[in-house]
Amino acid sequence: MMARNVLANLVGMAVSIAVQAGLAFGGYRLAGAEQYGLIGFFTVMMTAAAIFDAGLGQTATRAVARQQVEDAAGTGSLVFSFLLIYLALALALILAVWAGSGLLATHWLKPQNIETSYVASSLVLMGVAIGIQRLRGVFQATLEGLERQVTCNLLLASTGMLRLVLGLGALAVEPSAHAFFWSQIAASVVETGSFALAVGRVVPGAFRPRRPEMATIGQTMAFAGTNMASAATGTFVQIADSLVVSAMLPLSVFGTYSLVSTMCSAMVRLTTPLITAAFPRMSAHVRGERVQELRVLFFTASQATFVLMLTAAGALVFFGGAFIELVSGRPDAARDFAPVLAALAVAYALSGLCRPSHALQMAEGDPATALKSNLVTGALYLPAILLLTPRYGVILPALCLIGANGLAFAIFTATAFRNRLKGLAGRWLRGSVLPQLLAVAAAYALVRAVTPESLPLLTRLAVAVGASGLALAAAVLASDHLRAHLPGLRRPDGARAGA
């Protein structure tokens, strides 16, 4: 089941990234830099609202997975209780955006050719679209907790394609942010409704009105509260650069910065299929005290995560200018923002590398570590970008984010090996971090050294794709737990022993 779920998640992730890239690149071309600045701000708000999924959603997934071990018949009541919480939070989100739209339009965003009233109404439409979509989180979390990743990803893929078609179709008819946001409201309604129908079919009584189980909610909300606080602070650290750039620089500059950030955030999503499939299994292993299986799963997930993150980041670091020119159609944007893209790629890669350790800590019921890490990094990162961005421009937030995520990676690594993996940190670093880093860096550096800058754009892109394939293959071969799954290669002793 694990392999099937990972495969399903990979397909869903591929479609999701294609949708995200299509909306970003097509939206930038169709709407222009300034109108796309509003669409980019929508992406920032979507990321901020994702604390529902990263916080409460992960709590719901863990609770549903544990419920299957203890008493599967009680899943319907559990889902209904979480649904009520989601409804209240989604309504609060819509009202909060509506109440703050005028203030954001007047004092935060810096449009040059767009009326303030238009910006304010755009923000209201954003809030409605996001609030409706966030309701999907409770249904997605339920399906993931039941390890129904195939169903979940079929829905994500189909509704994601609908979101892409509606979004680009609306912009083709009317290249405005308003048209785009109305299309996203329609897509959110279809998406959330589809997930609700799927949960209703596999969880009997999920929508039967009943008194909320306060004891169940009480048992999970302490964990959920800390988890949501952790998710909120972590998300704020990740989007603080976009918030600062949107507030201090023209909306057109923010539009291009948002385009570059979207490229990097799509890169981090490469880890989602693996972590989504591994987390419920980690929770079950922790619950059953199956330590050896947990160790094997953690090492395998770590190596796969590092291979994906380092390969994707290397492509953007070594060939970022070509990718920016492709998606923006502007050689000047490629020249000005290639260093920004490289810095953001490193920063986002470090964030992605924290995910296996974070999943392990969540499975062990420890959201406090992530919260402490986010508070420490945020306390250092936020003052730096607020003070220095007006002087140094868009490169400064990206460089500061490298430092913040590097510190977070060190904290997560230091704390992941305190309990069930105690004593394995050194082996993990030697087998799941350093070989992959060296293999990827060597592959990209070799190809980049023999690639002239004067090559045509399409040729440079073809070289980048070839270098990515070489780097990926080298990193997989450097990973003992991943080599064990390749035909004809011997399973490593460490995998048989549990780490």
Buried (B, 14 or more C-beta within 10 A) or exposed (E): EBEEBBBBBBBBBBBBBBBBBBBBBBBBBBBBBBBBBBBBBBBBBBBBBBBBBBBBBBBBBBBBBBBBEEEEEBBBBBBBBBBEBBBEBBEEBBEEBBEBBBEBBEEBBBBEEBEEEBBBBBBBBBBBBBBBBBBBBBBBBBBBBBBBBBBBBBBBBBBBBBBBBBBBEBBEEEBBBBBBBBBBBBBBBBBBBBBBEBBBEEBEBBBEEEEBBEEBBEEBBEBBBBBBBBBBBBBBBBBBBBBBBBBBBBBBBBBBBBBBBBBBBBBBBBBBBBBBBBBBBBBBBBBEEBBEBBBBBBBBBBBBBBBBBBBBBBBBBBBBBBBBBBBBEBEEBBEBBBBBBBBBBBBBBBBBBBBBBBBBBBBBBBBBBBBBBBBBBBEEBBEBBBEBBEEEBBBBBBBBBBBBBBBBBEBBBEBBBEEBBEEBBEBBEEBBBEBBBBBBBEBBEBBBEEBEEEEEBEEBBEBBEEBBEBBBBBBBBBBBBBBBBEEEEEEBEBBEEBB
